[in-house]
Amino acid sequence: MTFNNLIPKVFYDRLQDGLDFFVGALGFEVLHRDATLAVVARDGAKAYIVESPEYAAKDRPELAIETDDIDAVHRELSARAPERLHPNLPRVIARPWGTREFAMLDPTTVCVVFREWPE
Protein backbone atom coordinates (compact mmCIF):
# COMPACT_ATOMS: atom_id res chain seq x y z
CA MET A 1 0.00 0.00 0.00
CA THR A 2 1.27 3.49 -0.86
CA PHE A 3 -0.05 7.02 -0.66
CA ASN A 4 0.26 8.45 -4.16
CA ASN A 5 -0.74 12.10 -3.90
CA LEU A 6 -2.07 14.66 -1.47
CA ILE A 7 -4.39 16.91 -3.47
CA PRO A 8 -5.35 20.30 -2.01
CA LYS A 9 -8.71 21.94 -2.44
CA VAL A 10 -8.28 25.70 -2.96
CA PHE A 11 -11.32 27.93 -2.52
CA TYR A 12 -11.95 31.07 -4.54
CA ASP A 13 -14.68 33.68 -4.52
CA ARG A 14 -14.86 33.15 -8.31
CA LEU A 15 -13.73 29.96 -10.03
CA GLN A 16 -12.14 32.01 -12.83
CA ASP A 17 -9.71 33.64 -10.35
CA GLY A 18 -8.28 30.21 -9.51
CA LEU A 19 -8.10 29.21 -13.16
CA ASP A 20 -6.33 32.46 -14.04
CA PHE A 21 -3.62 31.66 -11.48
CA PHE A 22 -3.22 27.90 -11.84
CA VAL A 23 -3.75 27.66 -15.62
CA GLY A 24 -2.73 31.13 -16.81
CA ALA A 25 0.22 31.81 -14.52
CA LEU A 26 1.42 28.35 -13.45
CA GLY A 27 0.73 26.41 -16.65
CA PHE A 28 -1.62 23.76 -15.27
CA GLU A 29 -4.17 22.06 -17.55
CA VAL A 30 -7.87 21.68 -16.79
CA LEU A 31 -8.81 18.00 -16.40
CA HIS A 32 -12.42 18.67 -15.36
CA ARG A 33 -14.62 21.72 -15.00
CA ASP A 34 -18.19 22.31 -13.99
CA ALA A 35 -20.00 25.34 -12.55
CA THR A 36 -18.15 25.39 -9.21
CA LEU A 37 -15.23 22.95 -9.49
CA ALA A 38 -12.17 22.56 -11.68
CA VAL A 39 -9.52 19.86 -11.41
CA VAL A 40 -6.17 21.12 -12.66
CA ALA A 41 -2.91 19.25 -13.13
CA ARG A 42 0.62 19.64 -14.34
CA ASP A 43 3.07 16.75 -14.32
CA GLY A 44 2.47 15.05 -10.95
CA ALA A 45 0.88 18.07 -9.24
CA LYS A 46 -2.89 18.38 -9.02
CA ALA A 47 -5.37 20.70 -7.28
CA TYR A 48 -9.11 21.08 -6.96
CA ILE A 49 -10.20 24.68 -7.56
CA VAL A 50 -13.57 25.32 -5.92
CA GLU A 51 -15.84 28.34 -6.13
CA SER A 52 -17.04 29.09 -2.62
CA PRO A 53 -17.11 32.69 -1.39
CA GLU A 54 -17.76 31.44 2.15
CA TYR A 55 -14.65 29.24 2.34
CA ALA A 56 -12.49 31.59 0.26
CA ALA A 57 -13.06 34.25 2.92
CA LYS A 58 -11.79 31.83 5.59
CA ASP A 59 -8.74 30.26 3.96
CA ARG A 60 -5.91 31.53 1.73
CA PRO A 61 -3.46 28.62 1.70
CA GLU A 62 0.23 28.31 1.09
CA LEU A 63 1.00 25.28 -1.07
CA ALA A 64 4.35 23.77 -2.02
CA ILE A 65 5.37 21.96 -5.19
CA GLU A 66 8.63 20.05 -5.24
CA THR A 67 10.60 19.98 -8.48
CA ASP A 68 13.86 18.53 -9.73
CA ASP A 69 14.82 21.65 -11.74
CA ILE A 70 13.97 24.81 -9.80
CA ASP A 71 15.93 27.05 -12.17
CA ALA A 72 13.96 25.89 -15.23
CA VAL A 73 10.64 26.29 -13.38
CA HIS A 74 11.63 29.79 -12.27
CA ARG A 75 12.64 30.79 -15.82
CA GLU A 76 9.35 29.57 -17.23
CA LEU A 77 7.02 31.02 -14.61
CA SER A 78 8.82 34.35 -14.26
CA ALA A 79 8.53 34.78 -18.05
CA ARG A 80 4.90 33.58 -18.10
CA ALA A 81 3.61 35.70 -15.21
CA PRO A 82 6.26 38.00 -13.69
CA GLU A 83 3.56 39.95 -11.87
CA ARG A 84 2.72 36.81 -9.88
CA LEU A 85 6.21 36.37 -8.38
CA HIS A 86 5.90 36.65 -4.60
CA PRO A 87 7.39 39.97 -3.43
CA ASN A 88 9.14 38.23 -0.51
CA LEU A 89 10.56 35.33 -2.56
CA PRO A 90 10.76 36.34 -6.25
CA ARG A 91 14.13 34.71 -6.94
CA VAL A 92 15.49 31.23 -6.29
CA ILE A 93 17.29 31.30 -2.97
CA ALA A 94 18.94 28.72 -0.74
CA ARG A 95 17.05 28.20 2.51
CA PRO A 96 18.64 27.28 5.88
CA TRP A 97 16.93 23.85 5.82
CA GLY A 98 18.72 22.91 2.59
CA THR A 99 16.20 23.61 -0.17
CA ARG A 100 16.26 26.12 -3.01
CA GLU A 101 12.94 27.96 -3.37
CA PHE A 102 10.92 30.74 -4.96
CA ALA A 103 7.21 31.55 -4.71
CA MET A 104 4.24 32.78 -6.74
CA LEU A 105 1.34 34.73 -5.25
CA ASP A 106 -2.11 35.29 -6.71
CA PRO A 107 -4.22 38.44 -6.16
CA THR A 108 -6.25 36.66 -3.45
CA THR A 109 -3.00 35.78 -1.55
CA VAL A 110 -2.87 32.07 -2.39
CA CYS A 111 0.85 31.31 -2.33
CA VAL A 112 2.61 28.48 -4.17
CA VAL A 113 6.20 27.81 -3.14
CA PHE A 114 8.35 25.90 -5.61
CA ARG A 115 11.06 23.86 -3.89
CA GLU A 116 14.01 21.72 -4.90
CA TRP A 117 15.70 19.46 -2.36
CA PRO A 118 19.35 18.59 -2.86
CA GLU A 119 20.11 15.08 -4.04
Backbone torsions as a table, in degrees:
resi	resn	phi	psi	omega
1	MET	NA	135.2	175.9
2	THR	-136.6	151.9	168.5
3	PHE	-89.2	127.4	-176.9
4	ASN	-92.6	-48.0	-176.7
5	ASN	-148.7	148.7	168.3
6	LEU	-108.5	119.5	-171.7
7	ILE	-113.8	114.1	-178.7
8	PRO	-76.6	153.4	171.8
9	LYS	-108.8	121.7	-177.5
10	VAL	-114.3	124.0	-176.2
11	PHE	-94.6	138.2	177.7
12	TYR	-131.1	150.6	173.6
13	ASP	-60.9	-42.0	177.0
14	ARG	-127.1	131.8	179.4
15	LEU	-54.4	-39.2	-177.3
16	GLN	-61.3	-31.3	177.8
17	ASP	-61.5	-43.0	178.3
18	GLY	-67.1	-39.6	178.2
19	LEU	-66.6	-38.8	178.1
20	ASP	-58.5	-41.0	-178.8
21	PHE	-75.7	-56.0	-173.9
22	PHE	-69.9	-41.7	-178.8
23	VAL	-86.6	-52.8	-176.0
24	GLY	-67.6	-47.6	-175.4
25	ALA	-90.3	-38.9	-173.7
26	LEU	-98.6	-9.2	175.5
27	GLY	80.4	20.5	175.3
28	PHE	-73.6	161.3	175.2
29	GLU	-111.2	148.5	177.5
30	VAL	-83.8	120.8	176.6
31	LEU	-92.2	-31.1	-179.6
32	HIS	-153.8	144.7	175.1
33	ARG	-150.9	133.6	169.0
34	ASP	-132.0	-160.0	-173.1
35	ALA	-64.8	-32.4	-175.0
36	THR	-130.2	5.5	-176.6
37	LEU	-142.0	137.0	170.0
38	ALA	-132.8	138.1	172.8
39	VAL	-105.0	122.6	-178.4
40	VAL	-120.8	150.1	-177.9
41	ALA	-150.7	152.2	171.7
42	ARG	-151.9	123.3	-175.5
43	ASP	52.9	-122.5	-179.5
44	GLY	-94.8	0.3	-178.5
45	ALA	-92.9	141.1	-179.0
46	LYS	-145.1	149.6	175.3
47	ALA	-147.4	151.6	172.3
48	TYR	-102.0	122.6	178.2
49	ILE	-102.7	121.5	-171.8
50	VAL	-124.3	131.5	174.1
51	GLU	-84.0	113.6	177.3
52	SER	-158.4	95.1	179.1
53	PRO	-54.8	-36.1	-179.9
54	GLU	-61.0	-51.3	-177.6
55	TYR	-77.0	-30.3	176.4
56	ALA	-61.5	-35.6	178.9
57	ALA	-69.3	-21.2	-176.3
58	LYS	-96.7	-22.3	-168.9
59	ASP	-144.8	119.1	172.4
60	ARG	-121.5	95.1	-169.8
61	PRO	-78.4	161.5	166.2
62	GLU	-110.9	123.6	-179.3
63	LEU	-113.3	157.9	176.1
64	ALA	-129.2	140.7	175.3
65	ILE	-124.8	122.4	177.5
66	GLU	-86.5	142.8	-179.3
67	THR	-137.8	162.9	177.1
68	ASP	-103.7	3.6	177.8
69	ASP	-149.1	74.9	-175.5
70	ILE	-60.1	-35.2	-178.5
71	ASP	-66.8	-41.1	178.3
72	ALA	-67.0	-40.5	178.6
73	VAL	-63.9	-43.7	179.4
74	HIS	-62.5	-44.1	178.5
75	ARG	-58.4	-47.4	-178.2
76	GLU	-63.9	-50.9	-173.7
77	LEU	-73.3	-33.3	178.1
78	SER	-71.2	-26.8	173.8
79	ALA	-78.7	-37.5	-177.5
80	ARG	-71.0	-42.7	-174.7
81	ALA	-148.8	68.8	-177.6
82	PRO	-59.8	-28.0	179.5
83	GLU	-70.0	-13.7	-179.3
84	ARG	-95.4	-4.3	175.7
85	LEU	-61.2	134.9	-178.5
86	HIS	-67.4	130.2	-177.8
87	PRO	-61.6	-24.5	179.4
88	ASN	-91.6	-10.0	-177.6
89	LEU	-152.3	57.0	-175.0
90	PRO	-81.2	-17.1	-178.6
91	ARG	-117.9	159.1	176.3
92	VAL	-71.2	123.8	177.6
93	ILE	-132.3	154.3	175.3
94	ALA	-81.7	132.7	180.0
95	ARG	-100.7	156.1	-178.5
96	PRO	-59.6	-25.1	-178.0
97	TRP	-87.5	4.9	171.5
98	GLY	104.5	-5.2	-179.9
99	THR	-92.7	166.9	168.0
100	ARG	-115.5	132.0	-171.2
101	GLU	-143.0	157.1	162.7
102	PHE	-149.2	169.2	-175.4
103	ALA	-139.4	154.8	174.5
104	MET	-118.7	147.0	-176.8
105	LEU	-134.6	130.4	178.1
106	ASP	-91.6	169.9	-177.1
107	PRO	-62.6	-17.8	179.0
108	THR	-94.8	4.4	179.4
109	THR	77.1	21.9	166.4
110	VAL	-73.3	128.7	-177.0
111	CYS	-113.6	134.9	173.1
112	VAL	-121.3	117.9	178.2
113	VAL	-96.3	128.9	174.3
114	PHE	-100.1	133.4	-168.5
115	ARG	-138.6	137.5	173.4
116	GLU	-123.3	125.5	175.6
117	TRP	-92.0	144.2	177.7
118	PRO	-66.2	153.4	179.4
119	GLU	-78.3	NA	NA
